[in-house]
């Protein structure tokens, strides 16, 4: 069940990266041309959007109870898109949806600058951690409330003489 939830979170992360990240990059890169600083309302809103996307990404990468699919699938898509950019730049740019909008323009900037490749590499690391693929002893894998399986016998505590030095 948690992998299905991870699939839903992967879609949410992909949408957040495209719309939130793309919009934030477009707004932030337009600040100097408009004579505004990062502390202006436009700068702070762009920074807030990028920080929100980064926070979501960090939670999905680092939280051990979340399926590795949540960050791994969008990471694989970003890496594949970057590889496509190396093979056929015009096709990779043509595949960006809503290119004329601020989100699509910012996504294009992140793609050609290599930011999406770096994000993709960071996002696929949970796929290679074996403990992230199995539940941590909760209800998902049949364990009881304290994380122990009912079929396994309880181990007796070590003798008291071994604990004292």
N, C-alpha and C positions, 0 to 999 in steps of 0.2 A: 504494500500500500504506500509506503514512503517513497518508492521510486516513481509511482504515478504522481504523487504530490510534487516530487522533484521535477518531473516533466512539465507540470504546470508552472512551477517556479522558473524553469528554464525559459519558457515562453515569456513570462513576466519580465525576466532579466533581459531578454533580447529586445523586448519592446522598450524597456527603460533605457537600455544602452542606445537604441536608435533615436528615440524621441527626446529623452532627457539629456543624454550625452551630446547628441547632435545639436540640439537647440542651445545647450549651454556653451558649446564650443563656438557656434556661430555668434552668439551674443557677446562672448568674451573676446573673440577676435575682432569684433566691430568696435570695441570700446575706444581704442586709440584714434580711429578715424573720426569718431564723433566727439573727440576731445573729453572723454569721460575717464574716470579712474575706476579702479576695482571697488572703491568704497562708495561709489554712487549706487543708486537704487538698481539700475540695470546691471551693474557689475556684481552686486551682492545677490541678485536673483539668479544670474548665470552661475555664480560660484555655488549657490545653494542647490541648484539643479545638479551640478557636477558632484557636489559632496553627497547628495542623496543617492545618486547612482553608484558612487564609490562605496557608500555605506552598505547598500544592498548587495553589491558585488562582494565586499569583504565578508559579510555575514554568510553568504552562500558558499564562499570558498573555505571559510575557517570553521564554521559550526559543524561539529562531528556528527550530530544527529540528523543532519540534512543530507539527502541523497547526493552523491557526487554528480548525478546527471544534471542537477540544478545549475551548476556553473560549467560543467564539462561540455554539455551539448552546445551552448552558445559559443564557448571557447573554440570548439572544433569548427563551427561555422565561420568564426572570425579568421581562423588560420586558413581555412579553405578559400575564403574570399581574398585573403592576402596572397595566397599562392596563385589564384586566378589572376590577380593584378600583375603578378610577375610574368604569367604566360600570355595574357591578353588584356592589356590595360583598358582598352575600349570596351570590352565585354564586361569587365568587372565594374567599371563606372556606369555602364548602361543598366546593370542589374540593381543599382541603388534606387529604391522606391522614393517617390516624392522629392526628386533632386532639386526642384525649384523652390521648395519650402526650406525654412531654416533648419529643420531636423536633417533633411537629406543633404543639405550643403555642409553642415557640420560633420555628418558621417563621412562624406567624401573627403573632407580635410583630414579626419582621423585615419581614413584608409590609406591615403597617399603619403601621409607623414610617417606611417609605421606604428602609430599608437595602437591600432587594432591588433596588430601582430603581437605586440608586447602584452596587451590584455589577454589575448587568446592563449599565449603560453602560460600566463599566470592562472588562467581559469581552468586549464586542463590538469593541473597538478592533483586535485582531489581524485581524479579518475585512476591514478596510480597508487593510491593508498588503500591497501586491502581492507583495513578495518572500517572504511567508509561504506563498503558494499554490504556489510552485515549489520543488523540491528544491534543496539547496545544492551540487549537483555530486557527490553521493555515488552509491551504487549505484541509487537510486530513479529517476534520470533518465538512466541509460545512460552516465554519465561513468566514467572509470577511477579508480583508487585515489587519485591526487593531485588529483582534482577537474577534470581537463581532459578534453574529449571527444577521442576518437581520430580523428574525422573532421576536426577543425580542425587546420590546420598550426600548428606552434609558431612563435611570434614570436621573431625574433632579439633579443638584448639590445640596449639602446641603446648607441651609440658611447661610448667611454670619455671623450671630450672633453666630452660634454654633462653628465656627472655631476660633473666637477670644476669648481669655481666660477670 
